[in-house]
Amino acid sequence: MRLKMPEHGNTLLFLASFAFLSSWRVCYSGKILVVPFEGSHWVNMEILVKALHARGHSIDVIRTDKSWYIKDSMPHYDAITVSVNEVFDSVFVNPLLEGIFALEREQSSVMAFVGLQLEIFKAMSGMSKIMCKLASKILRDDDLMARLKERQYDLVLTDPALGTGVILAHALQVPLVYNVRWMASKEGHLVLAPSPLSYVPIVGSGLSDKMTFLQKIKNLGYFAIGEFQYRFLVMPQYQAVCDQFFGPEVRYDELVQRADLWLMRADFVFEFPRPTMPNIIYMGGFQCKPAGPLPDHLETFVQSSGEHGVIIMTLGTMVSQLPTDIGDEIAAAFAKLPQKVIWSYKGAKPATLGNNTLVVDWIPQKDLLGHPKVKLIVAHGGTNGVQEAIYHGVPVVGIPLFFDQHDNLRRLTERGAAVVVTLASVDKDDNFLKALQEVLTNPTYRNNMQRLSRLHSDQPIPPIDNALFWIEFVMRYKGAAHLRTESYKLPWYAYHSVDIVFTFCTTVAVMILLPVVFFRMHVFKTITK
């Protein structure tokens, strides 16, 4: 049968229809349930949500009625709001930050280290308790669960820093994709990929991949602390939810490792080389984009800096203010510089604030970083800020505060693109001012950061497009089981081949000892005759 070609008048319509039908598989519109985490984690997740919506997917987002960052239904998603009594918000975070600030300023003390770990233990346990209550509330709501099942989602996209999404994906029996850097108490790789402690530094250790013997002992100690948090403070709470709703045969740690895809917010321009797995997809810097125009008042201020340029400072979304004396010391150091300074700060106005410093509640960080007059950024070392600084090639003076920030900044210092000042030393011997002057006057820092920027940009596909491809891959094939390791099904002794080694050693011992036993028996019988 011959295909009749369309007449000239219908050629364009034919070609358009053919193109549409040919691209149908790529443009398949799916249903995605997003279970996010609050704070800066949601800032990351929302970028993915917007990109998925732009490709025609239908997005539902689980949020609470006391949500800190996640707004009610937006143009790019529909919200499913759950009423709760407790939530992870500024009321939960601020007392924790105050305690961490006080302990960080005494970081040379052993007792301060112990106190810091206890604060983190308390935070992890409290956060897990809140998230387990949310998961239980959802699972008990028969009407809500019926609506979720009726939607027939193609996948659950969640941040595994909380376990609610993991549990919901199992309840709904749909593929699971992580937007991941952190698990409940450890870095994501540690859950899935082999992580030799001899050269894989643990978060919190502040170590590189080149460790001395004593540093390896320290690394092992931090690993033990993380495992203790997870095994005794976090996992039992989520396991209790699994026991209640699914039965004790469903193990929470197995559910975590059963995810089809791990979208990792990192890349090896930033990370130290380490083992990985085929279902870990690296999308470090996916939130980065070229700078846009600044608001008029900021552009005017930036241009007024002349040849000296501008410094920007921000300590992230969770830190609104610093101890008064630290804020005064930072402001005094800025006042001694010829550069103009734009400082994102919501605390009390420092008494030592100079005329060259503009204090604002919020800054368009990505647009400022891309401005040619920006000389450096003073930052806390959060993953987003570090990756955006790399993207735009702007060197960093780091003031790490908590969690992974020390480690993120260590990665930059190892690459010669940052100088770090601890919170304990900011107000001592002009350390902060010296760090600023070092980065401003030594071109090596900018050159190294711009090299990192070129390495990061030299990719065959932008990180956000890579992430979208793999999310849609999981939707097309109803999972990615062929990429998923089966190691999570093995007990620890089988995973480490302890049973094989034990069997081999036992066999060898028997083969050696049996002839000895027979010989001795023979000798004994001979003597007794």
N, C-alpha and C positions, 0 to 999 in steps of 0.2 A: 504494500500500500504506500503510495507516494504522498509525502506531506506537501500540501498546497501552500505555497508562500503567500503572504498577505499582499494585497494590492498596495500601491505606493502610498495611498492616503492613510493606511492603517499600520505602516511600517513602525512608526515611533511607538504606537500602542503595543504592538507585538513585542518589540524589543524591551519595553518597560516591563511588560508582564513576564517575559522570559527571565529578565534580571531578578525580578521579585521572587519568582518561583525557585530560581537557582540559589538565592541567598536565604531561603526559608529556614534552613537548618541553623544558620548562623544567627538569625534574628528570632529564634524561638523564644517565646515569652513564657517565663516560668514564675512560680510562686515561691517566695523566700520568706522564712520566718527568721528575724534577727533578734538575738538575745544579747544585748550589749552590756558593757560595764560603764560606770559613770566616770566623770572627770575627763581628763585628756584622752582616755581610752575611747570615749564616745566621739571626740573630735576626729580621731582616726577612723572609727567605724562609719561615721556619717559620710565621709568622703567616698567610701566604698558603696554605701547605700545610694548616694546621688548618682554615682557612675552606673550602677546596676539599673536604677530607675530610668536613666537616660537611654539605656539599651532596650527598654520596653518591658522590664520585669516588674512584677507586682510585689511590693515589699510591705510586710507587717512587722512592727517593732514592739517588743514587750517592754513596758516601762511601768513605774509605780506612780501612784498619785502624789508622791512626795519627791518626784524625780528632781535631781540637782541640775542636770544639763539637758536631759532629753525632753524636748517639748512635746506637747500633744500633736496630733496629726499635722503633718506638713505636706507640701505639694509632692515630695518625693517618697513619702511613706504614710501608711495608716498606723496609728498607735493602738495597741491593746493595753489598756491601763488596769493595773492590779492595785487594789487598796491594801496598804500595809501600815503597820505601826512603827517599824524601824526601817531605816534606810541608810545607805552610804552617802553622806553629804558633808557639808562644811562643819556641821555640829559634831559629827563623828571625827572628822579629820583634824580640825584646829587644835583640840587638846593634845592629840598625838604629835602634831608638828611642834607645839610648844615644848613638849617633853624631849623630843628628838633634838631641837635646837639647844636646849640646856645641856644635853649629854654630849652632843657633837663638839661643844666648846670646851669639853674636858676630855677630848679623845685620847690623850696620853695615859689616862687613868684606866687601870684594869677594871675597877668598879664601874667606871663610865661605860666601858665596853659591855660588861655584863648587864648593866641597866638598859643600854640601847637594845640588846637582844631581847630582854624581857618586854620592852615596849613593843618591839616588832612581833613577838609571840602573841602579846595581848591583842594587837591590831589584827593579825591574821586570824586568830580564833574568833574575834568579834565580827570580822567581816564575813567569815564562813557561816557563822550563826545567822547573820542577817540573810544571806543568800539561801541558806537551807530553809529558812522560814518562808521565803518567797517561793521556792520550788514546791514546798509542801502546800502552800496556799493555792498555787495553780493546779496541782495534781488533785487536790480535794474538790475543786470547783468542777462538778460534772458538766455543767452547761458550757463553761469555757473550754474544757477539754473536748467536748463534742463539737464545738465550733472550730477548734483548731484542727481536729481530725477531718471535719467536713471540707476544710480548705484544701486538703490533699497537697501539702507543700512538697516542692521538689528537693528542698534541702533546708537545714538549719544552719545559719551563719552565726557564730558566737565568739566571744572573747573568753578563752578558758581561764582567765584570771579569776573567774567565778565558775561554779559548777552547774548553775541553773540550766544553761543551754545544753550541756552534756546530758543531763537527766531528761530534759524535754525531748531531745532528739531520739533518745531510746524509747520514751513513752509513745512518741508518734511514729517510730520505726521509719525514719527518713534519713538520708545521707547527712553527714555532719562535716562542716568545714570550719576551721579555726582562723580567726584574725588574731595572730598570736605573737607575742614576744615573751610573755610571762604566764606561768601557771599560778596556782594559788599561793605557792611559797617557793618557787624556783623558776629558773629560766627554762623555756620550752624545750630546748634540745635535750635537757637532762632526762626528760620523761621518755623520749622516743629514740634518740640516737646514741650510739656508743660515745662515751665521754671520758676518755682516759685522764685521770686527775694529774698525770705527770706533765701535761701541757695544755689542758683545757681549764682556764681559770674559772672559779666559781664566783657568781655574783656576790658582791660584798667584800671579797678578798682584796680588791684593788690590785690584783696581780696581772702580769702579762703571760704570754705563752712560753716565756723563757724564765724558768724558775730555778732557784738554788734549792739545795736539799731542805733547808729550813723553811723556805717558801712553799715547798711541796707539802710539808707538814701543816703549815697554815692553811693551804688550800684544802687538804683533807679535813681539817677542823671545820672550815666553813661548809663543806659538803655535808658533814655529820650534823651540823646545826640545821641546815635546810631539810635534811631527811627527817630529823626529829620533828620539826614544825609540821611537815606534810603527814608523816605517819601517825603522829600522836595528837595533833591539834586540828588539822584540817580534814584529812580523809575520813576519820571516824564519824564526823558530823554528816558528811555527804553519804557515807555508807549507811548511816542510820535511816536516811531518807530512802535509799534503795531498798533496805530491808523492809521498811514499812509498806512501800508501794509495789515493789517488784519481787520481793523475796530475797533471802540471804544468798541464793546461788548467783545473783547478779552482783558482780564486784565493781565498785565505782572506779577503781584504778584501771580495770580493763575497759570500761566504757570510755575513759579519757583517751586511752591509747588506740581505741578502735576508730577514731576519726578518719575520714577518707583523705582529707587534705589539710595541711598545715601551712597557711599563708604567713610566712615569717617576716616580721617587720625589721629586717636586717639584711645586709649583704656583706660580701667579703672584702669590700673596700674599707669597711668599718670593723667587721668582726676579725678575730684571729682565726687562721685556718684551723679546721676541726672536722671530724667525721660528720656525715649527714645521712639523710635517707631520701629515697626517691619521691615520697609524697610530701616532702618539705619544699615549698615553692618560695623563693626569696623575692621579696618586693620592697626592700629597703628604699626609703625615699619616695614611696608611691604618692605621698601627700604633697610633694614638692612641685612647684610650677614656676614659670618665668614671672618676674616681678611686674606688678601693675603700677599705675600711677598712684602717687601719694595724695592724701587730702591736701588741700591748698595750704592750710596752716603748717602742716608738717613739711611740705616741700619748701615753703618759704624759710622755715627754720633750718632745714638741711642746707639750703643754698647759702644761708648766711654764714656757714662755717668756713667758707673760702677754701684755701689750699690745705688747711689742717684736717678737714673732714669731720666725720661724726662717729661717735661711739653709741651703741644701743645696749641697753641692759634690761633683762627680764628674767625672772625666776620661775616662770611657768604659771599654769592656771591654778595650782593648788596653794601657792605661797603668796599671800596678799601683803604681808608685811614682815619685817625683821625686828629683832631686838633693837631698842632705840640707839644704843651705843654703836652697834654694828652699822645701822643706817647712817648715823652721823659720820662714822669713819669713811664709809664709801662715798658719801656726798663731799666730804673734805678732800678726798683724793681726786675726785672729778674736778673740783674747783681749781686745782693746781695745774690742770692740763689746758693747752690751747685749743683742743678739740671741743666741739659742741657735743652734748650728751642728751639722748632721749631715754628716759628711765620709766619703765612701766612699773608703777608702785602705788599701792592703795593705803599704805600706812601713814602715820603722822608725818608731816613735812619735816625733814631733817633740819636741825638748827644751823648746820654748816653748809647748806645748799648754796652753790655758786650761781652767778648770773649766766653761766654757760650751760646750765642743766635745766632741761624741760621735763617735769614730772607729769605723767599722764596715767589714767586708769587702765588704758589698753593701747596697744600699738599694733599696726598691721605688719607683723614681724616678717612675713615672707616678702612683702613689697619693700620693706626697709633693707633687708639683707641683700636684695638685688640692686640697690641703689649704688652707683659708682662712688659716691662720697663716703660710704660706710667703711670704716677702717677695721673695726673689730666688734665682736659682741661679747658682753659679759653675761654668762648663762649658768644655770644650775646643772646642766648636763643631762637633761631629759632626752629621751630617744628622738622625739620629734625635732627639738631645737638643734641637736647635734647634726641630724641628717639634713636639715634645712641649711645649716651653716656650711656643711660639705657641698651641698648642691650649688650654693652661690659662691663658694670659695672664700668665705670670710673666717679669719682665725678667731680663736676663742680664748678668753680668760675665764676659767671655770671656778665657781664656788659650789662644790657639791654639797648637798644637804642630807640626802637619805637614799635608801634602796639602791638602785642600779647606777646612780649618778656618778659615784666615784669610779666605777668600772668604765662607764661610757667615756669619761674624760681621760682615764688612763689610756684608752685606745687612741685618743687623739694626741696625747703627749708622746706616746710611743712612735707616732708618725710625724712628730715635730710640728704639730699644727695648733698646739694649745699650751698654756701655762695654767697651773692649778694653784689656787689659794684656798686652804681649808677655812672653815668657819671659825676654828679656834685661833687662827693666825691672821685673820683679816685686819684686826685692830692692833697688831704688834709690829713695830719696827718698819712702818710704812710698807708692809709686804704687798698690800693691794696696789698701791701706787707704783711700786717697783715692777709688779707683774704687768700693769698697763703699759708702762714705759718700755719694758722689754719687748712686748709684742708690737708696739707702735714703731719702734726704732729699728728693730731687727727684721729685715725683709724675708728672712728664712721662713718665718711662720706663715706669712701670706703665700709665699711660693709653694710651700708644702701643702697648704690647704687647697690651693688652686690645682695642684697636681691631683689631689684626691677628687676634686670636682670633675676633672677631665676623665679620670678613671671611672667614676660613677656614671657619667653621662655616656660613656662609650659602651652602649649595650644594644643588642639587635632589636629589642622591643622595650618600650617604656615600662617601668615596674607596674603601673596601674593597669596597663593593657594586659600584661602577663597575668596579673591577679584575676582580671575579668575572664580571660580565656579559660583559666583552670576552674573557676567557679562554674562557668557554663559547661565545661567538660564534664564535671561531676553531675550536673543536671541532665546532660544528654545521655549519659551512660548509667544513671541511677546509682552513682557511687564510683569509687576508684579502688576497688578491692585488690586489683592486680598490682597496685603500688604500695599496698599496706603490708608491713611486716607482721608475721605471726608470732613474733617474740613475746608479745604481751600474754600469750596463752601458756607460756612456759613458766614453771616455778623457778625460783632464783638458782637452785642447784643445777637444773637442766640448762638454763640460760648460760651459766658460767662453766658448763661441762664438768661440774663437780662429781656427778654420778658416773660419768665416763672415766674420769681420772681415778675415782675410788674403785671402780670395777677393775680397771687395768692394774692398779697397784695391788689389789687383793689377789687377782689372778697370778701376778708375778710372785707375790709372797707365798702363795700356796704352792706354785711350781718349785720354788726354791726350798721351802720348808718340808714339803712332803718327802722328798728323798732323804732329807736329814732325819726325819721321824722314822722312816722305814729302816734306815741304816742303824739308828740307835736301837730300834726294836730287835733287829737282827742280831746286833752285838749283845743285847741283853739276853736273848734266848740262847745264844751260843755260850755265854758265861754261866748261865744257870743250868746247862745240861751236865 
